Amino acid sequence: MEQKRNQKKQAAAPSRTSGKRIVKNPKRLLEHQLNSLNVIALIVCLTAGTVFMLFGKRPTKSEEENRDLTACPQFSISSYLNGTFTSQFSQFFNDTVPMRSTFKGMISDFRGSLGVPYDEGVIIIGNVPDIDNNVNDQTEPSETEPIETTQPATQNATEETNPTETTEVPETTEATTEPEEEEDYDGEIANNILIIKDRGIMLYGGGFSNGQKYAETLNKYKAELGTGVNVYSLVAPTAVSYYLPKKYESYTASEIENINHINSFFDGVTPVDAYSILGEHKKEAIYSRTDHHWQPLGAYYAAQAFAETAGVPFAPLSDYETVTKEGYVGTLYGYTNQKVFKDNPEPFVYYKPKNQYTTTYYNTDMTNERQGNLLINLDNVANSSWYLVFMGGDERITRVQTDCTNGRKLMIIKDSYGNALVPCLTQSFSEIWVADMRYFEPGVIDFVRQHGITDVLFAMNTYSATGGNSKKLQKIMY
């Protein structure tokens, strides 16, 4: 009995050997503590991230991309049951991450730090368009332009010159930023954009059948308006027509072939050849390097081609004030998140007419008439949104009454490319009405008759004329 009690005491007593192992192996204890801390840190990070994503302030607009972010959908039982609500909420949740711009900048800087040189070849980040447009209209552009401005920058725009701008009267039109051809360089592609050195070039998919429908729609406008109203079509090419290296020609459809295809179907509609005059000036800064729009200088030359076609006077650049803003980083940075655009900003140069005119704005249903300025103040506008200088955006109807006395009244039906044409024509027409085909609510035919309009110009880039935007023209006719 005594022997059993001694055995129990020995079993219960701590082993000297085991005690020595604890004392002599603090490394294992430290590893155990570190592992515990790692688990705790991971839990804290996941919890903080979850709280941040759920309760952090979500942005409503992307300045880099010049667009409104996805809105939170309204809940309803029917939309929940058919899956619409969950799908739309997922889009909203992913598109409006708190501190979105900050994270995009960090990602861009990280990618840039990897130092992938351009001369190592082509990197496909997006998809190269299928350009077999003779068969099936393949990559029909979206209902809006590839990257589009939709919201006005301000409701009370002023026309004062920004103190950081420089203003001068131009002595020549030969200000150039593209002195050399860029055909010997390799590039990289991001979201259907070829990045060549510090220039972004959107690749064009084309669309012959959509182009034919666009032409047939304009023919209907002309037939309805009759011989008393001149109808014009200005399909603007984009940078891909002038700055794409030859080695990448197979990556894009031909804009001039699509434009000529459109023009071949016109009956009574007068085409405006912007392609040729822009080609004559391609060594000048006619297109932005960091934005999908043309520069105001490119719009000026296109407006000149239109004025010559329409038989109206056209003012030389010496009749304008030139305003230069340094540091423009346009929509292509937000669209591709490529650091090369951020690190290579460009000048944004626009032209202020010197003649007398007044500008009136209306909502898209012709309500809420108010006076404003044709060229807005850019003091508080992000450098990615400076193209908004023209009327502040697209969601409004604009009326410009000028001191031109020829009695010609113009209506411009356009996408955002058409915005930059307006200041160039204030000395060519007595009155100019501007309406975006995506937002205009009155019927165009009745509107033209009601306001005594003599000339209608359809002005848009190739993506719109051969894509979804052209369908809007049918909806706003009546």
PyMOL commands that set and color helices and strands:
alter all, ss='L'
color gray80, all
select helices_A, chain A and resi 2-12+16-24+26-55+77-81+84-95+100-113+118-120+208-225+240-243+246-251+255-263+274-280+296-310+317-319+331-336+339-343+383-389+416-425+444-450+462-465+470-475
alter helices_A, ss='H'
color red, helices_A
select strands_A, chain A and resi 61-62+67-68+166-168+187-189+193-196+199-202+230-236+270-271+320-328+346-353+357-362+370-372+397-402+409-414+431-436+455-461
alter strands_A, ss='S'
color yellow, strands_A
deselect
rebuild
show_as cartoon
